[in-house]
Amino acid sequence: MSEPAAGGPRWQSPHSVPPPGPPGRKRRGRGCLWGCAGALAAVLVIVVAVLVIAGEDGDEATTPAPSGTTSPRTPQAKTQEPRSERADLISFQLDDRSAAGITDIWVVWTIRNSTSEKSDYAWDWEAVDADGTRLENGTELETDVLPGQTARGDSFTTLNSTKGIHLNITGFNRTVSY
């Protein structure tokens, strides 16, 4: 075998394939574009969630739940401030459905949307005894309530009795439903 020429290839086989050249510049596909768009969408979702939480109306004080009975309105009631979103919760009370010695206690509610927009409602509640001891708490949701519509719902509890138990609303929020 003869020596390769200066600067020439070291292989001399007629059946060999020359080595590949330097790698060329590859164009990026659209994967980066979709990845950046997804990251931007995630940031927007987080910002909207923070704004919704920060924008609550501060109705966090513990208030007694409305009873199922209504009282006649007096002329003074008509001159009070406009109804708050909390007033849309018409009733929220315990319902004892126990039978044959089996305890079966539920919370039941009625919501009437008094706004001109389809709305979602969420509220936190607690059940306390006469001593003020919290026996149970929970969160209820009612979604897609149309303007003027009345929605009713119920939720199972683990309470053993309704005697001496009072329901308090600890937080209430109405949002526009899309």
Phi, psi and omega in degrees: 000146182263160179285143178291154178291154181300130179080356181269177181290150181277342180266146184229008183287134179290343182263000182278153177257136181294152180295153181293155180282183180296148182296141179275169179282124179268143175277141176286141176281195180271006179300321179294320179299313180291324178295316178295320179295320178295319178295320178296319178297320179296319179296318179298319179298318180295317180297316179297317179299317179296319180295321179295316180294317181289335184274006178300150187280006176078018179277056185261359180291145178286123179233150177295147178290148179293146179273170180283351180264151178243149178252151179295144181279140177261163178302330179294325181296329181287338182266001179286176180299161178301156181300139176273166178298333179296332180291345177292339176278094186290314178216148177207110187208171178273145177230115181271108180253021182298143179207146175054038177078004180258121180288130182211087185247133183235155165261137180234149182216160173226128179240136173236121181284110181264009180262179178260013182234148172297133191229154171246140180238141174219135178214147178257145182217164174217148174252124182237150177272184184297334179276356181088009179280129179286125180260330180198157174212164181190181178229136179242149179230140171223120187243158174056046178273120183286158178304130180079352182282147174253131179239139178239148179205171177209160181211137181291145175239171175253016179293149180265343183202162174254353184289123178076009182263133178241140176263135175238139173269119182261346177196145182214137181212131172245133177231156176290134180265136180250000000 
